[in-house]
Amino acid sequence: MRTRPCPQLCATTVDDLVAAGKLVCPKCDAIDINLGCPLPQAAEEGFGAWLLDREHWPMLRSMVRELKSATRIPVFCKIRLLSTVEETVALCETLQARSQDLCSECHQSK
């Protein structure tokens, strides 16, 4: 069985993420949403780890739900550890409730 890549995508809007996912899904086995990038560019443009604040969780839920619905392949989320274990678990449960398949590569917070 031949494995195909798992591209890592980031976006600032649901529509941009879904559009990118539709482009890559025919050539991959899963998609990883990068919610872990702490770089200054991510902060300036509003993607990566900068979407992990609770105020952005509704949009993250929409991103995961819409990407999963549009591509029908597994969706993973790379996140950073939040300020507490409880908050990190709450984020993972929130994402998983929207059909995300796995939280991966947890790093220290930004």
C-alpha positions, 0 to 999 in steps of 0.5 A: 500500500502506497502512502501519500503525504499529509500536508500542513495547512494554515489559514486566517479564514474558514473559506481559505482553509477549505479552498486549500484543502480541496486543492490538496485532498485528491493527492493526500491521505490526511490534512494537518491544520497548523495551529502551533506556529509561533512566528511573528508572521503568524501573529501579524497575519492571525494564523497558527498559535495565535488562533489558540486563544479562546476567543478564536475557538468558534472559528477553529471549530468551523475550520475543522468542521468545514474542512472535514466536510469538504474533503472527507479525509482525516483532519489533524490539528497541530497545537501548542500546550495552553497555559493549563492542562485543563485548558489544553484538554478543553481545546482538544475536546472542542476540536474533536467534537467538530470531527477533528481526528487527532491533536498532534505535536503539542509544544509549549505555548507561544 
